[in-house]
């Protein structure tokens, strides 16, 4: 709900990454995680956030849900 309501909040990128990590790593829901990661669009992230987003995308691709 936070992301729906506060898409441009300074913490939105962190929340999106945490949510995607929980979805793919704990819940095994690669489809939901990919949908959350798609919320970044083409926006550039800092190096650490981009590395985590790339790792999560790779994990989602590995699950082929």
Helices and strands as residue ranges (DSSP letters): H 2-5, H 12-21, I 22-26, H 30-37, G 38-40, H 47-63
